[in-house]
Amino acid sequence: LETRVTNSYYNLLQGIRQMEIQQQRLEQSQSALDLAQRKFEIGLIAEVEALRLEVDKLRAEAEFAEAETNIESRRDELRQILGLDMAAPLDIGTAVDYEVIAVHEATAVAVGLSRRTDMKNVIIGRQLNEIALQITQQRIGPSAIVNARANVTGRGPEFDDVSSSLERSLLSASVRINLPLVDGGQQRATLRRAEIDLERSQLTVEQVRQQVILEIREAVRSVHEAERQIGLRKAALDVAERTFEVEQSRFELGLADSQELLDAQTNLTQSRTEALAAVVSYQR
C-alpha cells in the first residue's frame, strides 16, 4: 500500500508539473504567433511562416488540455487509494527539490537480507525441514520407555496419625525398549526423503539469497544512475533555454525562420519534461 500511495502521489505531482510545462509552451507559442502575424501584416515574412506558428499554437492548446485531464484522472486515483470521497478536495505540494541521499551497496544488501519477506519465508521453510528431519530420525530409531511405580500408605484414628505412620507398600519399575524391525528399506527411504527435503530447502535459501542480492545491487545502481541523470538533464535544460532565447531573438530580428524557432521551442519543452522526469525518478 505504501508503494502504491507513493507512486500515485508522484504520478499526480508529475502530471501537475507537466501541465505547467505545457502552459509555458502554450504561452511561448502564442507570443511567437502574435509576433509572426504582425510581421506578416507588414510584409516582413511569408504567410506560411505565420501559419506554421499558428498550427503549433493549436497543438500546444490540445496538449495543455490533455495535461489538465490527466491531472484529474491521477487525482482520482490517489483519492481512491487513500480511501477518500471522490468529491473531496485534494491538493498536494508540487515542489520537486531533491536531496542526494548516500546509498551504500553493502549496507543495502545487509538490510535487505535481514528484512526481505521472501528471504524470511525460505529460512522458515528450512527450519521446518530441519525439525521434520529430527522428528523422522527419532520416530524410526530405537526407543526406550521407563515406568516406575511406588505406593505409600498411612493409617490412624486421627488425621495427624496418618503422616506419622506412612510406609511403603509397593515399589516397582520396568524398562521397555522398541527396536525397528526389518521393513524392506521403507524407514531408510523415509529418512532419506526428509534429508532431501532439507537439502532442497537449503538450496532454495541460497538461490533466494543470491536473487535478493542481485535485485538490491541493481536497485542501488538504478539510484546512482537516476542521480547522474539529474545532472545531465539539468545541463541539457540550460542549453535548451539558452538556445531558445537565441532563436527567439534571431526570429524577432528576421535572421531565422519560424521552423528554427519551433525546433528550439520543442527542444526546450522536451528538456523541461526530461529534467522533471529525472528528479521524480530519483525521488521514487
URSULFEN-V756855 format. One record per run of one state. SS is the DSSP state (h for helix, s for strand, l for the rest). FROM is the first residue (numbers start at 0). TO is the last residue. Records with the same first field share a line. If there is no record, write none. Layout:
SS: FROM-TO ; FROM-TO
//
This chain:
l: 0-0 ; 41-45 ; 82-103 ; 115-115 ; 140-141 ; 153-157 ; 164-165 ; 178-184 ; 252-256 ; 283-283
h: 1-40 ; 46-81 ; 104-114 ; 116-139 ; 158-163 ; 185-251 ; 257-282
s: 142-152 ; 166-177
//
